[in-house]
Amino acid sequence: MNANFLQTPIDYLKGVGPNRADLLKKELGIHTFQDLLNLFPNRYLDRTQYYKIAQLQQTNAEVQIIGKITHIKTVEQKRGKRLVATFMDETGSMELVWFRGQKWIRENLKLNVPYVIFGKTNYFNGSFSMPHPEMELLEAHEKSIRSAMQPVYPSTEKLGNSGITNRVINSLMQQLFLESKNNFVETLSNTLLEQLKLVSKKEALFNIHFPKSQAHLARAQYRLKFEELFYIQLQLIRKNLIHKSKIKGYTFEKIGDNFNTFFSDHLPFKLTEAQKRVIKEIRNDLGSNAQMNRLLQGDVGSGKTIVALMSMLIALDNGFQACLMAPTEILSVQHYNSLFEMCKKLNTSIELLTGSTKTSKRREIHEKLENGELDILIGTHALLEDKVKFKNLGLAIVDEQHRFGVEQRSKLWHKNDYPPHVLVMTATPIPRTLAMSVYGDLDISVIDELPPGRKDIKTVHRFDANRLKVFRFIKDEISKGRQVYIVYPLIQESETMDYKDLMDGYESIVREFPLPEFQVSIVHGQMKPADKEYEMNRFIKGETQIMVATTVIEVGVNVPNASVMIIESAERFGLSQLHQLRGRVGRGAEQSYCILMTSHKLSADAKTRLETMVRTSDGFEIAEVDLKLRGPGDLMGTQQSGVLNLRIADIVKDSEILKIARSYAAQTLKADPNLASEENTPIKNTYAQLGKYRNIWNYIS
């Protein structure tokens, strides 16, 4: 099948016509034959076949089974109860489960009478169950009319109202297969097909749309998921290899006085094994002649800043300058203060450049930067301005990089003839599956242990009704000389409402904690930067005991004396945000606390988030839960999700296939970096198509 056929506009498919074409484009993004072919069913209704319990597969298709109920029981669970029936046929048994309507169901179920059940199966701990099955007595079932295994396609309300039903899409799909004679080009090499026992492309496409059986469907799904993930990994790994071979970096050959003096005489604390390992990985990158492109992950408080400084000192030892860019002024000021403190005893010059740097100071910084008098520059987006020119920038460090767009980052690379080495840092732990997909072209280092002496932050969940007890607890902590954060949500869409909540909260706090005994600061997004700075500083100096704030303090406030974090309406925050906020306390030697305040009305997801926060402080575990709750596109924020426009694979559910795809992509490129062998021709051709069409699935046929 030549690729041009698949690029035919959808208007030309028999049965479509201009009006339908218009709707398909707007509602489902179907512009070409190719797009229609890659509209994969969400699920399948299988009313043709009767499965034996022993034949069930772990697909999410719906199945039909004949058997008898032998036993019924009610099981108490955390919230409410569930009704569980044991359902048997001659090959085995499974459970039927009901969470609703239990009384009626229990009264109407007949024991030891043949039933036909229909529904989705779940597989857990080695056995199958079916929640809320459709049930019919076998006798009644045999008198009714049934149709074949039907695919159910994604749809929208507008399509349904305009008569483009599931049946219509099904008939268009049949028409497409008629016109193409199912003659689709193979996109994987014979080696991969044989080693992984994958079905051919033709067979996979036919069976994803018109599956002959559950087993055919399972093989088709596996083949298409593998292929989708394989090409994403191939793209990312190849990008990394090309980057290393083509983009030469400065070779930092020596480890000199700055690094050695700091390491032997001025380290404020002993490095953890994880920090040592990461510094070694960075040293190896800087010493090779390729440009470093590394992501450094470390939970809140794991000591990334000291790793950043030691990396910068290597650049200085080799006669280069270094810079560190942070997303907010607060965070860049904090980085500057801590680095300035650590560099005091070294002979290095370090400056801060942000939006509020005075013009005269700016000029001085620009000059020193260009003539090489300035070694390290810390700052915000202000570093990206055209006026900022380095004499020889050797290392650029970007903190919390997901807050910067791709164009912004590339501006930094073009400040030189050669691109500088790049170290990207984040305190938002990224689950391994996501890191492999979204940052698969970066090398990854992880600081996975906290410095010794850090106490775990005690986290509890309290309802609004317990507010007075919480206030008493705050008073006790303040009497011990500690400080407290009280954070309110700020969600852009409801800013006025949030602002009102914040002000109401502030007023009730001031009433409860009156002057002169207590001092309360407030910080929110609508304040002028200078006022924000003033209030922050009062809190940092200990002049105020309570800081009432919106999430502006999520990143980058370091007050070791603050030991209590109270998060109001905690159910309105995402998990990673809750984790980041909690990381604002626990920075001193005292026991710290995080109190999650909510109303009694909580969604199931909100309960999971709160339970996770109370249970663990491991950022990576929290990120895994977050990924399961929110899905990959959402977790990365909009700029990153382009990589993951997945049509059939799901990086959470299919993480095993993802690992296999990555290892086969790496092996393929290791053996044949340019995909030049005859064996890899199908991969090379598909990869070339990839460049032409942006969406990762548009070329895979």
C-alpha positions, 0 to 999 in steps of 0.5 A: 500500500503506498503511503499516498493512499493513506494520505487521501483526504477523508472526504473521498471515502465512499459514504463520507461526503463534505458534511460528514468530513467536516464533522469528523475533522472537527470532532475527532481530528480525522482528516485522512484515511490514515487518521480513520485507520488509527481511530482505535476502538475504546472497547468491544462488545462480544455477544457471539462467543461464550467463554469458559472461565479458564479461557479468560484473557487479561484484555479489557474486552467484555465477555459472555460466560454461562455458569451457575451461582453457588454462593453469595456473601456480603463483605464489609469494606472501608466504606460501606459493603459489597455483595460477592457471588461465586460463579462457576462453570465446569472449568473454574470459578470467578467472583461477581461483585456489586457495590450498589443495589445489593438488597434487590440483587440478593433477593432476586439471584437464584442459586444453582440455575444456569445464567448468562453473564456479560461484562468487563472482567478485572484480573487481580491476585491470580483470579478474575472478577466481574463488577455489576454484570448484565445477567440473564437466565440461560432459558430467556437468553436462548430466545433472544437475538444476538449480533457479533463482537462489535468495536465501540469507537470514541465519539462525541455528543455532536457526532451522535446528534448528527447521525454519525453513530458507532454503526456509521463509523463501523461501516466507514471502517469496513469501506476503508478496508475494502478500498485498501484491500487490507494491503498495509506496509510492514513497519517493523523488521523481521527480527523484531517480529520473530523475537517478540512473536508479533503478528504482522501489521496487516493482521494487527490492524484487521483484528483491532477493528474486526477481531475474530476472538479475544485471543486475536484482539490481545495479539493485535493490541500488544503488537500495536502498543509495542510499535507505538512505544518502540518508535517513541523510544527510537526517536528519543534514544536516537536524538540522544545519540545524535546529540552526543555525536554531533553536538560537541561540548567543551571538554573540562579536563581538569578538576582544579583549585575551586573544586578541590578547596571547596571539597576538602575545606568548605563543605557545609556537611558530609555528602551522601552516597547519592550526591557523590554518585551524581557528582561523578556522573556529571564529572564524566559528562563534563570530561567527555567531548560531547555536550552534557544534557542531564536531568537531575532529580532529587526530592525536596531537601535532598541537596541538589544545590550543592551538586549544582555548585560543585558542577559550576566549580568544575566549569570555573576550574577550566576557565569558563563561566556558569549560570543558574536559571530559576523560574521565580524571583523568590527561588533565584534569590534563595539560590543566590543567598545560599551559593553566595554563602558557600562561595564566600571563602573561595575566590569567585564572583557571583551575582544575581539578575532578576526583573527587579535588578536596578538599571545601574546594577544591570549595566555593571553585571552585563559588563563584568559578564562580557569581560569575564570578571563574573564567574557565576550568574544566578537569575530568572528569565532575565538571563535570557534577554539579548543584552545578557552576553557571556564571555564563555558560558560553559555550564547552564543549570536550569531549576524546575525546568518544566516551568520554562518553555523549549524556546526559552531554554534554547535561548540559553544555548545560543549565548555562545559559539558552542552550546554550554553543558546543560544540567536540568534540576527538578524537585518534582520526582518523575516516575520512571515510566514517564521519565523514559518517555518524556525525558528519554533523550536526556541522561538521568541522575537521581539523588535518592537519599536525604541528608542524615539528621532530617526528621520525617515530617508528620502528616495528618488529615483533619476536617474543618470541624477540628479547626479549634484543635488545630489553632491550639496546636499552632499556638503551642508551636509558636510558644516554642518559638516556631513559625507556621505557614497557612496556604490557600489554593489559587486556581486561575479560573476562580481567582476572585473566589479564591481571593475571597477565601484567602482574605476570609481566612486571613481575617479569621487568623488575625482574630484568633492570633491578635496583635501584639502577641502575634504577627501575621504576614500575607502573600498572594499573587495580586501584590506588587513584587516589592510588597511580596518581598517585604512580607517574605523577608519579615517571615524569614527574619522571624518578625512574623510567626504566621505566613498566610499565603497562596501557592506562591510559596510552593517553590523556594522559600527556605525558613528552617525555623518554620515547622508547621505547614497547614494546607487549607482545602487540601482536596483542591490541590494535586499530589505533586503540589501537596508534596512540594508544599510539605517540603517547605517545612522540615528544613531545620532540626525540629520535628515538623508537621503538615496538616491537610484541612478539608471539608467532609465532601471528598471525591474518591481521587481526593481521598486517595491523594490525602491517604497517600500524603499521610502514608508516605513522604517518598516523592517517587512513590507519590509521583507514581500514584499521581501518574495513575490518578491523572494520566501522563499528558496532564502530569507533564503540563502542556508543553511536554505532552506533545511527545505522548499523543498516544493512540493505543498504548498507555504508559501507566498500564503498559509500563512493561511493554514500554520497558521492552520497547525501550530495550529493543529500540536501544539494541536496534540502534546499537547494532545499526545506528543509521538503520542502514541494513536491509533488515532494518529498511521497514524501520528506516522508512517508517522513521523517515515518515515520522519527520513528515507527519507530526503526530507519532501515529500518522506515519505508522502504516 
